[in-house]
Amino acid sequence: MRTTMTATSWAAAAVVGAILVAGCGGGGAVQPGAAAPAVPSAPTPAPTAFGKEGVRADIAAATEAAGLPGETTPLSPTPTAPPTPDPADPPATDKERAREEVVARIAVCSVGWSAADGPGSAQDGAEARKRFRDALAGLVERGWKESRPVEEVPVGKGTMLMAQYKKQEWTLHARHVESGLLDMTTMTATEDACANRFTDAELDLLED
């Protein structure tokens, strides 16, 4: 199983001061060396939960500011009836059915975003790369920390830029693919606790 991060803790600050108290009947002050009454510290406010809505808002704001037209997936998958299989299509294999089951389960705790463009000029490709990197910078401005720097790898006849970011209990994978037929940018954020419930073999099915 894949593990995640450790929790953080806060230390409360102590308030120190001299307090004079009027004595009963005698009007005397507290004698030197006497213990001052303890002052209760203010309760620490509970941290605001960072969930799918916050992730979705961060991605939308970063991509919009970078000029990347795209859309996020719904906050939760909408139950729909399974499509009627075409008699001409070959029956689904065990691996395909297993992959569909993993996709359905992980969609419950993930937020996705994608943008696709048709083939363009080299100048358009350079602009798309710039916008992708600008979107990543926008994520950093919103508290996402780079856990894997941008890497460029060959994909078929094209290339792919990919990077990984973390914020609180979420991990985000960003990819920009350039090919001769289609340029696509995707961002997928998954809650760590949810991802840890999947085996490596199940997660490998998503890469097929």
C-alpha positions in Angstrom: 0.0 0.0 0.0 1.1 3.6 -0.6 1.5 5.7 2.5 0.9 9.4 3.1 2.0 12.3 5.3 2.4 12.9 9.1 0.1 15.3 10.9 1.2 18.7 12.2 0.7 20.0 15.8 0.4 23.6 17.2 1.8 24.8 20.5 -0.2 27.3 22.6 1.5 30.5 23.7 1.6 31.4 27.5 0.6 34.8 28.7 2.8 36.2 31.5 1.9 39.3 33.6 1.6 40.8 37.1 -1.9 40.9 38.4 -2.9 42.9 41.4 -6.0 41.8 43.3 -7.9 43.7 46.0 -8.0 41.7 49.3 -11.2 41.0 51.1 -11.8 43.6 53.8 -8.2 44.6 54.1 -7.7 46.0 50.6 -4.2 44.5 50.5 -2.2 43.6 47.3 -0.9 40.2 46.4 2.3 39.6 48.4 5.5 39.3 46.4 6.2 35.7 45.4 2.5 34.7 45.6 1.2 32.7 42.6 -0.9 34.6 40.2 -4.2 33.0 39.1 -3.9 31.1 35.8 -5.3 32.7 32.7 -7.1 30.2 30.5 -5.8 30.3 26.9 -8.2 30.8 24.1 -9.3 27.6 22.3 -7.5 26.9 19.1 -10.0 27.1 16.2 -10.4 23.9 14.3 -8.8 23.9 10.8 -11.2 24.2 7.9 -11.6 20.9 6.1 -10.1 21.0 2.6 -12.2 18.8 0.3 -13.3 18.3 -3.2 -14.9 21.8 -3.5 -11.7 23.5 -2.4 -9.6 21.4 -4.8 -12.0 22.1 -7.7 -11.9 25.9 -6.9 -8.1 25.9 -6.8 -7.8 24.1 -10.2 -10.4 26.3 -11.8 -8.8 29.6 -10.5 -5.3 28.5 -11.6 -6.3 27.4 -15.1 -8.5 30.4 -15.7 -5.8 32.8 -14.7 -3.4 31.0 -17.1 -5.9 31.3 -20.0 -6.4 27.6 -20.2 -10.0 26.8 -21.3 -11.1 23.6 -19.8 -13.6 22.1 -17.4 -13.6 20.1 -14.2 -15.5 16.9 -13.6 -18.6 16.9 -11.3 -17.8 16.8 -7.5 -19.2 13.3 -7.4 -20.0 10.8 -10.1 -23.6 10.9 -11.3 -25.1 7.4 -11.3 -26.2 6.4 -14.8 -27.4 3.3 -16.4 -24.7 1.2 -18.0 -24.5 1.7 -21.8 -26.2 -0.9 -23.9 -23.4 -3.0 -25.5 -23.2 -3.1 -29.2 -23.5 -6.6 -30.5 -20.7 -5.9 -32.9 -18.3 -5.0 -30.2 -16.2 -7.8 -28.6 -17.1 -8.7 -25.0 -15.2 -6.8 -22.3 -12.2 -8.7 -20.9 -11.7 -9.3 -17.2 -9.0 -6.7 -17.2 -11.2 -4.1 -18.9 -14.0 -4.8 -16.4 -11.5 -4.5 -13.5 -10.3 -1.2 -14.8 -13.8 0.2 -15.1 -14.5 -0.9 -11.5 -11.3 0.9 -10.2 -12.2 4.0 -12.2 -15.7 4.2 -10.7 -14.3 3.7 -7.1 -11.6 6.3 -7.4 -13.8 8.9 -9.0 -15.7 9.2 -5.7 -12.6 10.8 -4.1 -11.0 12.6 -7.1 -11.4 15.8 -9.0 -10.4 16.0 -12.6 -9.9 18.8 -15.1 -9.1 18.6 -18.8 -8.6 20.8 -21.9 -8.0 19.6 -25.4 -7.0 21.4 -28.6 -6.6 20.2 -32.2 -3.3 20.2 -34.0 -1.6 23.6 -34.2 1.6 25.4 -35.2 4.9 25.2 -33.3 4.1 28.7 -31.9 0.8 27.5 -30.6 2.6 24.6 -28.9 5.0 26.9 -27.2 2.1 29.1 -26.0 0.3 26.0 -24.7 3.4 25.0 -22.7 3.6 28.5 -21.3 0.0 28.4 -20.2 0.5 25.0 -18.6 3.4 26.2 -16.6 1.5 29.4 -15.7 -1.3 27.2 -14.3 1.2 25.2 -12.2 2.5 28.5 -10.8 -1.1 29.4 -10.0 -1.5 26.2 -8.0 1.7 27.1 -6.0 0.2 30.5 -5.2 -2.8 28.7 -3.8 -0.8 26.5 -1.4 0.1 23.5 -3.5 3.7 22.4 -3.0 5.7 20.8 -5.8 6.5 17.2 -4.9 7.8 16.2 -8.3 9.2 18.8 -10.7 8.1 19.2 -14.3 9.5 16.4 -16.4 9.4 16.0 -20.2 9.1 12.5 -21.6 8.5 11.2 -25.1 5.1 9.7 -25.9 4.8 8.1 -29.3 5.5 10.8 -31.8 5.0 13.5 -29.3 6.0 14.6 -25.8 4.4 14.9 -22.4 5.1 17.3 -19.6 4.1 16.0 -16.1 4.4 17.2 -12.6 3.0 16.4 -9.1 1.8 18.7 -6.3 0.5 18.2 -2.8 -1.8 20.2 -0.6 -2.9 19.0 2.8 -4.3 15.5 2.2 -4.5 15.7 -1.6 -2.1 14.8 -4.4 -2.4 16.4 -7.8 -1.0 15.0 -11.1 -0.7 17.5 -14.0 0.0 16.5 -17.5 0.4 18.3 -20.9 0.6 16.0 -24.0 1.6 17.3 -27.4 1.1 15.0 -30.4 0.5 15.4 -34.1 -3.2 15.0 -33.8 -4.3 16.3 -30.4 -2.8 18.4 -27.6 -4.3 17.8 -24.2 -3.8 19.1 -20.7 -5.2 17.2 -17.7 -5.1 17.7 -13.9 -6.3 14.9 -11.5 -6.3 15.4 -7.7 -7.0 12.5 -5.4 -7.5 12.3 -1.7 -4.5 10.4 -0.2 -6.6 8.4 2.3 -8.8 7.2 -0.5 -5.9 6.3 -2.8 -4.2 4.3 -0.1 -7.2 1.9 -0.1 -6.1 0.7 -3.6 -3.5 -1.8 -4.2 -0.6 -1.1 -6.6 -2.0 -3.6 -9.0 -5.3 -1.7 -9.1 -3.6 1.6 -9.6 -1.5 0.1 -12.4 -4.7 -0.6 -14.2 -5.3 3.1 -14.5 -2.1 3.6 -16.4 -3.0 1.0 -19.1 
